[in-house]
Amino acid sequence: MPRRRKYAQYYAAGCKICGDTTVGRGIAKHVEGAHSVKYAAYKACFESGRAIVDTLEETGTAAKGKKKAVIHVLVRRFTV
């Protein structure tokens, strides 16, 4: 039995800038090297505040032989 439904949305993992899900423990090195962004700034943008929505969504159907586009949706609430 599958762990989730076939087209279910799932939580984003890995790099939230490029969507690379293979990045795990080396996220700080990846962000600073590949995207030229300080890891402290990355954490401030993506890990502070309360997450309301953090999902990856597929966009519609694709023609034969083409990949579907995946969009990372992140909505956070910040209080000042």
N, C-alpha and C positions, 0 to 999 in steps of 0.2 A: 504494500500500500504506500502511495507517495506521501511525503511529509507535508507537501503543500499542493494546493490545486494547480492545475496546468497553467493558467494565466494569472495567478495571484501576484499581487504586488509584494515586494520584499524590501527589507531595510537595506540601505546602502552600506557597503563595506569598502574599505580601501581608501584611495585618494578621492576626495570630493570635488577636486578641481577638474581632473581629466576623466574620472570615472573608472580608473584602472582598479579592478577588484583584487588583483594579485598582490598589491602592496600591503604588507602587514606590519611586521615589527619595524621595518626600515622606513616608516612614513616620514619621519623628520628629514632624513637624508634625501628621500625622493622629492619632497616639497621644495627643499632648498636647492637641490641640484637641477631638477627638471623644469621647475616653474619659476625659479629665482624669487621665491617668496620666503621671508623669514618664518620659521615654524611658530614663533610666538604670535605673529599676525594671523597665521592660518588657524591656530587654536582659538584666538579671539573671535574670528569670524564664524567658525563652524562649531565650536564646542561651548561657547558661553551662551547664556540665555536658555530659555526653556523651549525644547523642540516641540512644535505642534505637528508638523508633517515632515518625515524624512524617508522618502521612498524613491525607487527607480520605477519609471513607468514606460511601457512600450507605446510607440506611436502607430496606431492603426495597423493595416496589413501591408505587406511588401509584395512586389512583383516577383515572379519566379527568378531565383538566382540572386536576389538582392537581400541584404540584411535589413532588419527593422532598426529604426533609430530608438535609442534608449535615452530618456531625459531624467536627470536627477532633480527631484523636487525637494527643496529644503525651506521650510517656513519656521522661523523662530520668533519668539516674543521676548523683547528686551524691556526691562524696567529701569528707569533712571531716577 
